[in-house]
Amino acid sequence: MKRYTIRTAALLFACCALLGACKKEAQNIFNMFDVTLELHNNKESAAKEYNEVNPNDTLVIDFTIHSPNKDMYMICIWRAGQGVPGIKIPINDPAKRRSYSDAVTIKADQGVGTTTFRVWALDEDGVYLGDGDKMITLSVKTDYKYLPNRSLFLPDTATKKAPSFFSLSKGTSFNYADAAPISADIDFAIYQKFVKNPSPPAGGPDTTLIRCLYTPGADPNPFPLYDLSSWTKRGTLFSAPVSGSAANFTSMFKTGVAIETEAKKRTINLTHYATFPGIQSGQFIYFKTPEGKYGVMLVHIFTLTYDDKPYLNVSIKVQQ
């Protein structure tokens, strides 16, 4: 029999998973050994071979592993993506080295999507003995809505056709005329204004044009050229902007739970933000809807269309 160390086994598992070439009917690293693994499912929290779960749910791998021909000295719980197993259980009782039972808690804390676990045994020399050709899969359900690369245009006062209002539930922006009949769905809008620059350039103007954020419920209306007096005010609140990045937007907000955790670190009580230097690229703006759902907006860039219409490009994640 070939000898596989713990690192070699992990590497081979990863390769097989990536290539999708490990078929049950052919001999491979998963089925060439005589170790067998039983998963006990007599409890509601017990992990099966396939499990559909919510983010941060916990399951228990309740198992018995058998090695009919060689003593086991350690049990490893390996999660896909790990270089080496994150959990290692030594078998100190000689009576349990051919059949060992245990229950290990795992957590769906790697974000939305699919992750897999394997349980395998090592002999006295740390050589891989097998895992019974069983894989435990966690399919983590999405608990947030992702709205990538949305455009919010600065309002135009002449035609009022620029889509400066945004609805989270509809996932897009609307101009003044189209937003009015669905005002109960409008969460926020943008505009621009001149404000005093606390550090003006030498010889330059002491005011600066900044981009501002507001909700239709702001009182007084910060952009009175758009009459919102008859609108239904939705009541979404937001935070002051904080520094953010696309990389952190991906890594920090993998679940709705993570979004809420980060949002609760901020004060979310604004209906209007018009403070120097205004809304900038590379910022997070946290918010909370009237339904109690938390979200975060990443401001990617402020730029112009080909016909010189100014807009913000943003991405948004909000709890479902």
N, C-alpha and C positions, 0 to 999 in steps of 0.2 A: 504493500500500500504506500502511496506517495505521502510525504509528510508536509503538512501545511502549518505554518506558524500563524499566530493571531493576526499579524499585519498582512501576511500573504492572503489569508482568507478574506479579510476585509477588502483588499484590493481586487481580488477576483470577483467578489460579490458586486462591487461597484461597476466593474467592467461588464459583467453579464447584464446588469440592470440597464446600463447605457446602450449596449448593443442589441438587447432584446433577443439574444441568440440562444438562451438557455431553455431548451424544450424538454419537457418532462420525460418524453419517450427516449431521449438520448442521454447518455451518461454525461454528467457535468458536475461542477463543484457542489451543487445542491443535493444530488441524489447518488453520488458514488460511494457514500458511507452508510454503515448499517445502523447508525443512531436513529431513533424515532422520537418524535415529539407529539405529545397529546396536549391539546388546549381544552381546558374544562370550562364549560359555558353555563354552569348551574347558578350563576349570579348575574343580575342585571348589568353590573359594571364590568363583567368579564369580557375580555377582548376575543373576538373571533378572527378568522383569517381576513375578513373584510368588514370594516366598521365605518359607518357614516356618522360623523360627530360634529358638534359645534366647536368653535375656537375655544381653547383652554379647557375643554372637557377632559376628565381623567378616566382612564380605563385600567383594569388590572389584568396583566398577563398571568393567568392562573394555569400552570403547566406541570406536566411530568415529562421528563426526558429520560429515555432508556438507552443504555449502551450495552448490548449483549456480550460483546467480546473483549472489551477493554475498560479499565477503570477510568472514571471521570474525576478530575481534580478541581475543575473550575467551570462555572457556567457564565457565559457572556451574553449580554443583551446589546445588540448592535442596531443603531439607527442609521438609515441611509444618509450618506453625507459625512459620517464620522470616519476619521482615519482609523481609529481603534474603538472598540466598544466602550460606551460611557458607563455601563454597569458591569461589574465583575463580582461573581459570588463564589468564594472558595467552598469546596466540599470537604469539610474536616472530619466528618463521620464516615469511617470506612464502610459501614453498612449501607450507605447511600450512594456509593460510587458506580453502581450499575443501574440504579433507578433513583432519580432525584426529583422531588416536587417542591415548588415554591410559588409565591404570588408576588409579582413586581408591578408597582404602579407606574404608568406612563401618562404623559400629558400632551394634548394636541396644542402645543404652544409654538409651533413653527410657522404659523400663518396659514392663510387659506390655500387649499390645494391638497395634494396627496403626499404622504410620507409613509415609509415602511420600516418595520422592525424584524429582526431575526434573533432567535435564541439558539446558541450553539454551545458545544462542550469542548473542553481541552483536556488532554491527558497530563500526566505528571510532569512532562517536559515542555508543556505549553503547546503541544501539537494539536491541531484541529481534528476533531473526531466526527463532526457532522452536526446538522441542524434539523434532520428529518424532512428536508425539502419543503419546509413550511415558511410562509411569509405572512406577517401581520400587517395589514394595510389600514391606515387611517385616512379617510377622505373627509377633509375639513370643509364644511359648508361655508359659503360666503355670507358674511354678516354685515357687509357694507357695500355701498354703491360707489363705483369709480367712474368719474367723469373727466377723462383726459383731454387736454388741449382745447378748452372752450375759449371763445372770444367774447370779450365785453368791450363794446365801443363807447368812446366818449360821446355824450349827447350832442346832437346838432340842433340849434334853436330855430333854424329856418324851416326845414322839412319835418323834423322830429322822426326821421326814419332810421336813425342809428340805433341798433339794439343794445341799449345801455342797462336794461333791467334783466335780472337772472332769476330763474325758477329752479330750485334744487329738485323738486319732484318731476319736472318735465325735462330737466337736464340740458337746458339751452337758454339762450338770451332772446329778449324780445324788445321791439321798439315801443315807444310810448303808446301808440294807437293799439297795438296788439296786446300789450300788457294790461291795459285798462279793464277789458272784460274778464280777465283771469287774475285780477289783482290779489285775490285771496291765495294765489300760488306764488306770488313774487316775494323773493327773500331779500334781495339787495340790489343796489344799482351803483353806478359810478358817475362822477362828474369831475371837473377841474376848476380851480380858482387860484387867484393870486393871494399869497400870504407873505407876511414879513419874514425875511431871511435873517436869522439871528447872527449869521456870520457872512455878510455880503462880501463879494470880491472887491478888492481895492478899485475904486473908480467905477464900480458896476452898480446896477440897480439894487435897492434894498428890499425888493419883493421878488418872489419866485412863484412860478406856476406849478402847482402840485396836483396830483391825482387823489381824489377823495372817495370814500366809500360810505354809503348810507342805506338805511332800510326805509321803506315807504312809511313806517311808523314814526320816523324821526320828527320831533316837534321842537321848533318850527321846521317846516320843510326847507332843507338846505339848498334846494335847487328849484325855486318857485316858478321858473319858466315852465316847468311841468306841473300842472295843477293836479294834486293827488287828493284833494279834499273829499271826493266822492268814493275813493278807493276803499276796499276792505284791507285793513292793515294786518298783515300776517304775524308780525311780532318776533321774527328771528333776531337774535342778538349776536354780536361778534366781539372779538378781542382786538386790542391794538396789535399791529403787526410785530412779529419777532423774526429774527434771522432764521433762514431756512435754506434748504438746497434740494435738488432733485434726488440726490443719493439718499439723503435722510428721509425724504418723502416716501421713498420705496422701502427703506429699512425700518423706519420707526412705526409705520402705519400699516402693518400686515393684516390686522383684524379690526373689527369695530371696537373690541375691548381695548386694544392698544390706542385707538383714536380717542376714546373716552378718557383713558388714563392720562394721556398727554394734555388733552383739552382742559381737564380739571385742574391742571397746574397753573392755568392762566385765569385772569379775571375776564369773564365774558359778560359784559353789561352795556356794550355800546350800541347805539342806533345810528351814530354818525362819527366818522373819523376824518378830520381835516387838519391834522397837525403836521407841521414841517418835519421831515421832508416829504410827507405824503406816502402813498403806496409805491413801493419800489420793487424792482426785480429781486428775486432771491429772498422772498419773505413768506412766512407762514401767517395765515390769519385763521384763528380758530373761531368756531361759531356753534350755537345751540339753537335748534328749531323749537317752535312752540310745543311740538310733540315730545320734547325732551331728548331728541337725537343730537349727538355731537358730530362735528365734522371739522375738516381742515382744508384750507385752500392754499395752494402754492402758486405764487405769482412768478411766472416764468420770465416774461419780458414785456416791455412796453415798446410798441413799434408802429409802423404805418403800413397800410395796404398799398398795392401798386398804384392806387389812385389817391394816395395821401390821406386816408382816413385813419385816425389814431385809435389804437385799441390795446387792451391788455390780453395776453394769452395766459390762461390759468388752468390748473388741474385741481380737481376737487375729490375728496373722499368723505363720505357721510354714512353714518350707521343706518342700517336698514330697520 
